[in-house]
Structures are given as structure tokens and as C-alpha cells.
Amino acid sequence: MRLIVLALFFSLFITIGIGQIINPNIVESTILIDGQFDEWGAYPEYQDNRNESESNDIIKVANGNDSTMIYFHIEVNTEFDLFDNNTLVLYLDGDGNPQTGTSINNIGAEWKVDFSAKKIFDLSDPEFSIKMSGVPVIALPTFTSNKFEIGISTTNLINGKKLIEGPQFGYSFLFDELRGDQVPADGEQLYRDFNKFNRNQSVKYNLEQQENTIRLITYNVLHDGLIKPERKNKFTSFLSATKPDIIGFNECWKTTEQQAKSLLDKSLPGSTWYVKKLDGNITCSKYEIVKSWDVLPKSRLLACLIQINSTTQALHINAHLSCCAKDDRRLEQAVALSEFIEKLKADSTITKQTAILISGDMNLVGLKQQYNVLKNGNNKLNGSDVDSTSLTDLLAYQTNGKSAITWRDGKSSYPPGRLDYIFYSDFNIEPKSAYILDCSLLSPKELKYFDGLNSKSSEISDHLPIIFDFSIK
């Protein structure tokens, strides 16, 4: 039996078939686009228990919205890559009227969202399409999964029109349009009252670093941004404002150790900096780097053993995994990183008292396997943490935002995504605060706290920095 769970089903249209409305007084919670799905249990859900296909069979879809975005959670019976090599499309009835637009699965669709094409099409204008990055559309995870959550902005005009003109909107998901699965089922409709939106709240964070904590920042600075004349002063302002203790830079191809050190000396005078470079990665630390390694030649994996104090050390690995379609290479790098940590544990270079931090631009697109190896280790019996359990994936959110995306480029065909990560040993690291700094979303008061930054400061790179404050137990 199919179940339609619709908190706000609008009464002008009737659900046809065997669907039913359940729990109309459901209390909604904040939707966060982060690749986690716990909050979706409180949202309108359509369950499809038909088995039309061994692959690409939609199990359920949930939906919500706030004043600026519409959100979807979709679960399928097999893993796939949402933005490549699939046939999933979403049709939207933006004016909420099934009698207007293109008749698709009992709605009158004005828009087609084609995930593999990474575009939204105006069905009334065959000549028009817009890249998802220009809307924007955001969705996580960026790697293969059988579950995704999707957010589509409704604030910008598309082809001169609002995506949702309301007060209601309808939707339908289809896999393999000619002969595949569709939600809702034949004869049924999914509509929602757009004006009765959930007032989503952003995740709480603390900009100010607490006493007796260490601040780690990871930042892909985009093509030697630290030394580019038009950007280096902006990075000086960023460093002065955020005051890192350890920072891992990526894409410092031509930047030297001395240039990075000089920038830090200018930004934070009075501090002593230890700097190591490998390929395009530069690691800078206020604490002495007592040893460093090239984990896998020509792989942009820089490991540093950092002496925090007389009794405490941290192993920091600054990683920049291979980009784009190089799944095999990324897996090789992830496995090498995991095996390197195991080797250091085996020869007692690191002990249970050694904090482990892996940070950087991981480029985790394509197959989920690379993420699993980074988090869980390559040995099924022994995880990469010092107690042989899995490392923790630090889940940070944009300041005043509702997503975990760290990369966005309006010129790219790909929509914004989460490419930058910090994994840490929860056995001996206690997290205090974490956030993705997006200056365009900061309030005037917050910008004043970050003296020297302005609302456009995040434009100095296509990546956003992750800021992590922690203590070592």
C-alpha cells in the first residue's frame, strides 16, 4: 500500500487512488542540507511500496520549504550519483494549478529539474535552461548514495519568473521517464501550501575562540591566492581576523614556504610559525612541526607531527585528493592515507595520546568508497582512530546558513557541494566549535567582530574555510 503523508495538502485538488493523508498536524523541524536525514521524519512523506524496478526504484520522497527554498529528501533502492549518469528528474508545478503548464503525472508542470544534466528547464520556453549553480540548487551527499537531500532556491527569478508563484506548488519525481518509476503513483497528486512555510533556524555557532583551545582552519585558496596581487591582502585580513593556530592551505602551487610565513607574520605579528610545503599543500603551525612525511608521492598528502606541548602531539594530514572523475586515484590516495596512519601506530610513532586530524579539499565526488576509507580506515578490523575505531567526520555549517557546502562556483556546471572536510580522532579530541565561514551571510555585528572582513570577503576563493576549535584530552 502506498502512503501519502502531507502536512499541508491543499484542498482545491483531490488525491485520487489509494493514497491517504496522515498526521496533518505534524510539527516540522529545521531542514539542514548536510547529507544527514534525521530531521526528515517530521516532514510530509510519500511512501511507494511498489517494486517497478530492481534498480532506480523510488522508495519514498519527503518535502518541506521555508521562505527561501523548497526541500526534498529522496530514497531509492540502489546507490547512484545524483549529478552524473542517472535518469532522475523532478517536475515542479510552480503555480499550483494542474490545469496550466505541461501535464506530467497529474500535475501542470512549469519546470523540469534534470539532475544528470545539472540544469533546470522552463517547459514553456524550449530555448531556455539554467545551470543549477545559477539558481542555486544544493544537494548532499556529493558522492554515491541511495539517499539525498535537495534544496532549491526560490528567491531568484528564472527566465523572468518565480520558480514558485504559489500559494501552492506540486511536484513529481520520475526515474527513466518512458518506462521507469514515478512518484506519486498513477492518478495521485502531491501538492503543498508554499505560504505556510517552516521558519528554519540556522545552526548555532560561536565565532569567538574559547580559552585553552586550538583553532584549525582548512582553506583551498584557489590558484595561489596567497600571492596573487589582487587577493593576498584579503587573505592577510582573513588570517588577522580568524587567528588560526594550525592552518592547512590547498592549491598553493607556486607559493613558497617563505611567502606563506611572511603572510602569516604580517597578519599575526608576534607569533612564531613553522611551515611545511608539499606539492600544492602548505601546513602552517604555531606549534613546532617535529617531523613531516610525503604520504604517497605526487598525491598531495602532507603529514606533519606537531608538538602541542611537552606531553601532547598531534598528527595533522593536509590532503588535497584528486579531482573530478578520478575515482580510482582518489581511492588509492585514501587507502594510502589510512595505511600510513596504521604504520605510525604500529611503530609507535603515534600513541593513544596523539590527536589525529585530517583536513583539506577531499574532492569527494563519485563513489562513496573513498569517504568510507577516510572515515573508517581501510582495515575492517581497525579504524584509523588511535583506539582502532572510526574517525569522526566534523560536520560544520555555513555561518547563518542551513547547509554544509564548502564550494560554489556560479560558472561551473556543477551545483554547490561539500568538498572540504575535517576528520578527527574523537578518542582524544573534544570539539568546542566549528563553522564554515561565509562572510556573505554574516550579520553586520558579526562582520564587526571579524575586523577587516566584509560581506564579499568569501569571494577570494571558490572554497569556503572550515574553522574548528577543539581541545585535546
C-alpha positions as CSV (number, residue, x, y, z in Angstrom):
1,M,0.0,0.0,0.0
2,R,1.2,3.5,-0.8
3,L,1.1,6.1,1.9
4,I,0.9,9.8,1.2
5,V,1.9,11.9,4.2
6,L,1.0,15.5,3.5
7,A,1.0,18.0,6.4
8,L,-0.4,20.8,4.2
9,F,-2.3,19.3,1.4
10,F,-4.3,22.0,-0.4
11,S,-7.9,21.4,-0.6
12,L,-8.7,22.5,-4.2
13,F,-7.4,19.2,-5.5
14,I,-8.3,15.7,-4.5
15,T,-5.9,12.8,-4.1
16,I,-7.1,10.1,-6.5
17,G,-6.3,6.4,-6.0
18,I,-5.4,4.7,-2.8
19,G,-3.3,7.3,-1.1
20,Q,-4.2,8.9,2.2
21,I,-3.4,11.9,4.3
22,I,-1.7,11.1,7.6
23,N,-0.9,13.3,10.6
24,P,-2.0,16.8,9.2
25,N,-0.8,18.4,12.5
26,I,2.8,17.3,12.2
27,V,5.4,19.6,13.8
28,E,8.2,20.4,11.5
29,S,11.9,20.8,12.4
30,T,14.8,22.6,10.7
31,I,16.0,21.1,7.4
32,L,19.7,21.2,7.0
33,I,21.4,20.2,3.7
34,D,24.2,18.1,5.2
35,G,23.8,14.6,4.0
36,Q,22.2,13.6,7.3
37,F,18.5,12.7,7.3
38,D,17.2,12.6,10.9
39,E,15.0,15.7,10.6
40,W,13.0,14.3,7.7
41,G,10.9,12.1,10.0
42,A,8.9,15.2,10.9
43,Y,8.1,16.1,7.3
44,P,5.4,15.2,4.7
45,E,6.4,11.8,3.3
46,Y,5.2,9.8,0.3
47,Q,6.0,6.1,0.6
48,D,6.0,4.0,-2.6
49,N,6.0,0.3,-1.8
50,R,5.7,-0.8,-5.5
51,N,8.6,-2.6,-6.9
52,E,8.8,-1.4,-10.5
53,S,12.5,-2.0,-11.0
54,E,15.4,-3.8,-9.4
55,S,17.4,-0.6,-9.9
56,N,16.2,3.0,-9.7
57,D,13.1,2.2,-7.7
58,I,12.0,5.2,-5.6
59,I,11.1,4.1,-2.0
60,K,10.0,7.4,-0.6
61,V,10.1,11.2,-1.0
62,A,9.6,13.9,1.6
63,N,9.2,17.6,1.1
64,G,9.4,20.9,3.1
65,N,10.0,24.5,2.5
66,D,10.8,27.8,4.1
67,S,10.6,31.3,2.8
68,T,13.6,31.0,0.5
69,M,13.9,27.3,-0.5
70,I,12.0,24.2,-1.2
71,Y,13.5,21.0,0.1
72,F,13.2,17.3,-0.9
73,H,14.5,14.1,0.6
74,I,14.5,11.1,-1.8
75,E,15.4,7.5,-1.0
76,V,16.0,4.9,-3.8
77,N,16.6,1.2,-3.6
78,T,20.2,1.4,-5.1
79,E,23.1,3.8,-4.8
80,F,23.7,6.3,-7.6
81,D,25.4,9.6,-8.3
82,L,22.8,12.4,-8.2
83,F,24.6,14.6,-10.6
84,D,26.0,12.2,-13.2
85,N,24.9,9.2,-15.2
86,N,21.3,8.8,-14.0
87,T,17.8,9.5,-15.3
88,L,16.2,11.1,-12.3
89,V,14.1,14.3,-13.0
90,L,11.9,16.4,-10.9
91,Y,8.9,18.3,-12.3
92,L,7.5,21.3,-10.5
93,D,4.1,22.9,-10.8
94,G,5.1,26.4,-9.7
95,D,1.7,28.0,-9.8
96,G,0.0,25.1,-8.1
97,N,-2.6,24.6,-10.8
98,P,-2.7,21.2,-12.6
99,Q,-4.8,22.8,-15.4
100,T,-1.9,25.0,-16.5
101,G,1.6,24.1,-17.7
102,T,2.7,20.7,-19.1
103,S,0.6,17.7,-18.0
104,I,3.1,15.4,-16.2
105,N,1.9,12.7,-13.8
106,N,-1.3,14.6,-12.8
107,I,0.4,18.0,-12.2
108,G,0.7,21.0,-14.5
109,A,4.5,21.4,-14.6
110,E,6.2,24.7,-15.5
111,W,9.7,23.4,-14.6
112,K,11.9,20.3,-15.2
113,V,14.9,19.8,-12.9
114,D,17.2,17.4,-14.7
115,F,19.9,16.2,-12.2
116,S,22.3,14.5,-14.5
117,A,22.1,17.4,-16.9
118,K,22.6,19.7,-13.9
119,K,20.0,22.1,-15.3
120,I,16.5,23.5,-14.8
121,F,14.3,23.8,-17.9
122,D,11.4,26.2,-18.4
123,L,8.8,23.9,-20.1
124,S,7.1,26.9,-21.6
125,D,10.3,28.0,-23.4
126,P,12.2,25.2,-25.2
127,E,15.1,27.5,-25.8
128,F,15.8,28.2,-22.1
129,S,17.7,26.3,-19.4
130,I,19.8,27.4,-16.5
131,K,22.6,25.7,-14.7
132,M,21.8,24.5,-11.2
133,S,24.7,26.5,-9.9
134,G,23.0,29.7,-11.1
135,V,19.7,29.1,-9.2
136,P,21.2,27.7,-6.9
137,V,20.4,24.0,-6.3
138,I,22.2,22.4,-3.5
139,A,22.2,18.7,-2.6
140,L,24.2,16.3,-0.4
141,P,26.0,14.0,-0.3
142,T,28.1,14.7,-3.4
143,F,29.1,11.0,-3.7
144,T,27.0,8.0,-4.5
145,S,24.2,7.1,-2.1
146,N,20.7,5.8,-2.0
147,K,19.5,8.8,-0.1
148,F,19.8,12.5,-0.9
149,E,18.5,15.8,0.3
150,I,18.0,18.6,-2.1
151,G,17.4,22.3,-1.7
152,I,16.3,24.6,-4.5
153,S,16.3,28.4,-4.0
154,T,13.1,30.2,-4.7
155,T,14.3,33.8,-4.3
156,N,15.8,34.5,-7.7
157,L,13.9,35.0,-10.9
158,I,14.4,32.3,-13.5
159,N,13.8,33.3,-17.1
160,G,12.0,36.4,-15.6
161,K,9.7,34.3,-13.4
162,K,9.5,33.0,-9.9
163,L,10.1,29.3,-9.6
164,I,7.2,29.0,-7.1
165,E,4.4,31.5,-7.7
166,G,2.1,29.9,-5.1
167,P,0.3,29.9,-2.9
168,Q,0.7,26.2,-3.6
169,F,3.1,24.1,-5.6
170,G,3.1,20.5,-6.9
171,Y,5.9,18.1,-7.7
172,S,6.7,14.7,-9.2
173,F,9.9,12.6,-9.3
174,L,10.5,10.3,-12.3
175,F,13.2,7.8,-13.0
176,D,13.6,6.5,-16.6
177,E,10.7,8.6,-17.8
178,L,9.4,6.3,-20.6
179,R,9.3,3.1,-18.6
180,G,10.6,3.7,-15.1
181,D,9.4,4.6,-11.6
182,Q,7.4,7.7,-10.7
183,V,6.3,9.4,-7.5
184,P,3.4,9.8,-6.9
185,A,1.8,6.8,-8.4
186,D,-0.6,6.9,-11.3
187,G,-3.7,9.0,-10.6
188,E,-2.3,10.7,-7.4
189,Q,-1.1,14.2,-6.8
190,L,1.5,15.8,-4.4
191,Y,0.8,19.5,-3.6
192,R,1.9,21.7,-0.7
193,D,1.0,25.0,0.7
194,F,4.1,27.2,0.0
195,N,2.9,30.1,2.1
196,K,2.7,28.2,5.3
197,F,6.4,27.6,5.5
198,N,8.6,26.3,8.2
199,R,10.8,29.0,9.8
200,N,14.1,27.2,9.5
201,Q,16.8,28.2,12.0
202,S,20.5,28.2,11.3
203,V,22.8,26.1,13.4
204,K,24.2,27.8,16.4
205,Y,27.9,28.6,16.4
206,N,30.5,30.6,18.4
207,L,32.7,32.9,16.4
208,E,35.0,33.6,19.4
209,Q,37.6,31.0,20.2
210,Q,37.4,29.7,23.7
211,E,40.4,29.7,26.1
212,N,42.7,26.7,26.1
213,T,41.5,25.5,22.6
214,I,43.4,25.0,19.4
215,R,42.0,26.6,16.2
216,L,42.5,24.5,13.0
217,I,41.5,26.1,9.7
218,T,41.4,24.3,6.3
219,Y,41.2,26.5,3.2
220,N,41.7,25.9,-0.5
221,V,42.9,29.4,-1.6
222,L,42.3,28.9,-5.4
223,H,45.3,29.0,-7.6
224,D,47.9,30.6,-5.4
225,G,45.6,33.1,-3.8
226,L,48.1,33.8,-1.1
227,I,50.5,35.5,-3.5
228,K,48.1,36.9,-6.2
229,P,48.4,40.7,-6.0
230,E,44.7,41.2,-6.2
231,R,44.0,38.7,-3.4
232,K,46.9,38.4,-1.0
233,N,45.9,41.5,1.1
234,K,42.4,39.9,1.5
235,F,44.0,36.7,2.8
236,T,46.0,38.9,5.2
237,S,42.7,40.3,6.5
238,F,41.2,36.8,6.8
239,L,44.1,35.5,8.8
240,S,44.2,38.6,11.1
241,A,40.5,38.2,11.8
242,T,40.3,34.4,12.3
243,K,43.7,33.9,14.1
244,P,44.4,30.2,13.4
245,D,46.8,28.1,15.4
246,I,47.2,25.5,12.7
247,I,46.1,26.0,9.1
248,G,46.2,23.8,6.0
249,F,46.2,25.6,2.7
250,N,45.5,23.9,-0.6
251,E,46.3,25.0,-4.2
252,C,49.5,26.8,-3.3
253,W,51.2,25.6,-6.4
254,K,53.8,28.3,-6.8
255,T,53.6,29.7,-3.3
256,T,56.8,29.1,-1.3
257,E,57.1,28.3,2.4
258,Q,58.7,31.6,3.0
259,Q,55.9,33.5,1.2
260,A,53.3,31.8,3.4
261,K,55.3,32.5,6.5
262,S,55.7,36.2,5.6
263,L,52.0,36.5,5.0
264,L,51.3,35.0,8.5
265,D,54.0,37.2,10.1
266,K,52.3,40.2,8.6
267,S,48.8,39.0,9.6
268,L,49.6,37.9,13.1
269,P,52.8,39.7,14.2
270,G,54.5,38.3,17.3
271,S,53.8,34.7,16.6
272,T,56.4,32.1,15.6
273,W,55.3,30.0,12.6
274,Y,56.5,26.6,11.5
275,V,55.8,26.0,7.8
276,K,56.0,22.9,5.6
277,K,55.1,22.6,1.9
278,L,54.4,19.5,-0.3
279,D,53.1,19.9,-3.8
280,G,50.3,22.5,-3.6
281,N,49.7,21.9,0.2
282,I,51.2,24.2,2.8
283,T,50.7,23.5,6.5
284,C,51.5,26.3,9.0
285,S,51.5,25.9,12.8
286,K,52.3,28.0,15.8
287,Y,53.5,24.8,17.4
288,E,56.7,23.1,16.3
289,I,56.5,20.7,13.4
290,V,58.9,18.0,14.6
291,K,58.6,15.7,11.6
292,S,56.8,15.6,8.2
293,W,56.1,13.0,5.5
294,D,55.1,12.7,1.9
295,V,52.4,10.0,2.4
296,L,52.2,9.0,-1.3
297,P,54.4,10.6,-3.9
298,K,52.6,13.0,-6.3
299,S,49.4,12.7,-4.3
300,R,49.2,15.9,-2.3
301,L,49.2,14.2,1.1
302,L,51.3,16.2,3.6
303,A,51.6,14.7,7.1
304,C,53.1,16.7,10.0
305,L,53.7,15.6,13.5
306,I,53.1,18.7,15.6
307,Q,54.3,19.2,19.2
308,I,51.5,20.9,21.0
309,N,53.2,21.0,24.4
310,S,55.8,18.9,26.3
311,T,53.4,15.9,26.6
312,T,51.0,16.3,23.7
313,Q,51.4,15.7,20.0
314,A,49.0,15.9,17.0
315,L,49.3,14.2,13.6
316,H,47.9,16.5,11.0
317,I,47.5,15.4,7.4
318,N,46.8,18.1,4.9
319,A,45.1,16.4,2.0
320,H,44.0,17.5,-1.5
321,L,42.7,14.4,-3.2
322,S,42.4,14.2,-7.0
323,C,39.6,16.0,-8.6
324,C,36.5,15.1,-10.6
325,A,36.2,11.7,-12.4
326,K,39.4,10.2,-10.9
327,D,37.7,7.7,-8.6
328,D,40.4,5.1,-8.8
329,R,43.1,7.7,-7.9
330,R,41.2,9.1,-5.0
331,L,40.6,5.6,-3.6
332,E,44.4,4.9,-3.9
333,Q,45.1,8.1,-2.0
334,A,42.5,7.4,0.7
335,V,43.9,3.8,1.1
336,A,47.5,5.1,1.3
337,L,46.5,7.7,3.9
338,S,44.8,5.0,6.0
339,E,47.7,2.6,5.7
340,F,50.1,5.4,6.7
341,I,48.3,6.0,9.9
342,E,48.3,2.3,10.7
343,K,52.0,2.2,10.1
344,L,52.6,5.1,12.5
345,K,50.5,3.3,15.1
346,A,52.3,0.0,14.6
347,D,55.8,1.5,15.1
348,S,54.6,3.7,18.0
349,T,55.4,7.0,16.2
350,I,51.9,7.9,17.4
351,T,50.2,6.6,20.5
352,K,46.7,6.8,22.0
353,Q,47.7,10.2,23.3
354,T,48.3,11.5,19.8
355,A,45.5,13.5,18.3
356,I,44.8,12.8,14.6
357,L,43.4,15.4,12.2
358,I,42.9,15.0,8.5
359,S,41.8,18.2,6.7
360,G,41.6,19.6,3.2
361,D,39.9,19.6,-0.1
362,M,38.9,15.9,-0.4
363,N,37.0,16.3,-3.7
364,L,34.6,13.6,-2.6
365,V,32.5,13.1,-5.7
366,G,31.9,9.9,-7.5
367,L,32.0,6.7,-5.4
368,K,31.3,6.7,-1.7
369,Q,34.1,4.2,-1.1
370,Q,36.7,6.9,-0.7
371,Y,34.7,8.7,2.0
372,N,34.3,5.3,3.8
373,V,38.0,4.6,3.8
374,L,38.9,8.1,5.0
375,K,36.5,7.9,7.9
376,N,36.6,4.2,8.8
377,G,40.1,3.1,7.6
378,N,41.0,0.5,5.1
379,N,41.1,-2.3,7.6
380,K,37.7,-3.6,8.5
381,L,39.0,-4.7,11.9
382,N,40.9,-1.5,12.7
383,G,39.6,2.1,12.2
384,S,42.0,5.0,11.8
385,D,41.4,6.5,15.2
386,V,44.1,5.7,17.8
387,D,41.7,3.3,19.6
388,S,41.1,1.5,16.3
389,T,37.6,2.9,15.8
390,S,36.4,5.2,13.0
391,L,37.5,8.8,12.9
392,T,34.7,11.4,13.3
393,D,33.6,13.5,10.3
394,L,33.4,17.0,11.6
395,L,30.0,18.3,10.4
396,A,30.2,22.1,10.2
397,Y,27.6,24.5,8.7
398,Q,27.8,27.8,7.0
399,T,27.5,30.8,9.3
400,N,23.8,31.8,9.4
401,G,23.2,29.1,6.8
402,K,21.5,25.8,6.6
403,S,23.9,23.7,4.7
404,A,27.4,22.1,4.9
405,I,28.5,23.2,1.4
406,T,32.1,24.4,1.2
407,W,32.5,25.0,-2.5
408,R,30.4,27.0,-5.0
409,D,31.2,28.4,-8.5
410,G,28.4,30.0,-10.5
411,K,30.4,29.4,-13.7
412,S,30.6,25.7,-13.1
413,S,28.0,23.2,-14.5
414,Y,28.0,21.6,-11.1
415,P,25.9,23.0,-8.2
416,P,27.5,23.9,-4.9
417,G,28.8,20.9,-2.8
418,R,30.7,19.8,0.2
419,L,34.3,19.1,-0.9
420,D,36.3,20.2,2.1
421,Y,36.4,18.0,5.2
422,I,38.0,17.6,8.7
423,F,38.2,14.1,10.1
424,Y,39.4,13.8,13.7
425,S,40.2,11.3,16.5
426,D,37.3,11.6,18.9
427,F,39.2,9.4,21.4
428,N,41.3,12.3,22.4
429,I,39.9,15.4,20.7
430,E,37.0,17.3,22.2
431,P,35.3,19.6,19.7
432,K,34.3,23.1,21.0
433,S,33.1,25.0,18.0
434,A,33.0,24.6,14.2
435,Y,31.7,26.6,11.3
436,I,32.1,27.2,7.6
437,L,32.9,30.9,7.3
438,D,30.7,32.5,4.6
439,C,31.1,36.3,5.0
440,S,28.2,37.0,2.7
441,L,25.8,35.5,5.3
442,L,27.3,37.3,8.3
443,S,25.3,39.9,10.1
444,P,26.8,43.5,10.4
445,K,27.5,42.8,14.1
446,E,29.4,39.6,13.2
447,L,31.4,41.3,10.4
448,K,32.4,43.9,13.0
449,Y,33.7,41.1,15.2
450,F,35.8,39.9,12.2
451,D,37.5,43.2,11.9
452,G,38.9,43.7,8.4
453,L,36.4,41.4,6.7
454,N,33.4,42.4,4.7
455,S,30.4,40.7,3.0
456,K,32.5,40.0,-0.1
457,S,35.5,38.5,1.7
458,S,34.4,35.0,0.8
459,E,34.8,35.8,-2.9
460,I,38.6,35.4,-2.7
461,S,38.2,31.7,-3.3
462,D,35.7,29.3,-4.8
463,H,36.0,27.3,-1.5
464,L,34.9,28.4,2.0
465,P,37.2,27.9,5.0
466,I,36.2,25.5,7.8
467,I,37.1,26.7,11.3
468,F,37.4,24.1,14.0
469,D,38.1,24.9,17.7
470,F,39.0,21.9,19.9
471,S,40.9,20.7,22.9
472,I,43.0,17.6,23.3
473,K,42.0,15.4,26.3
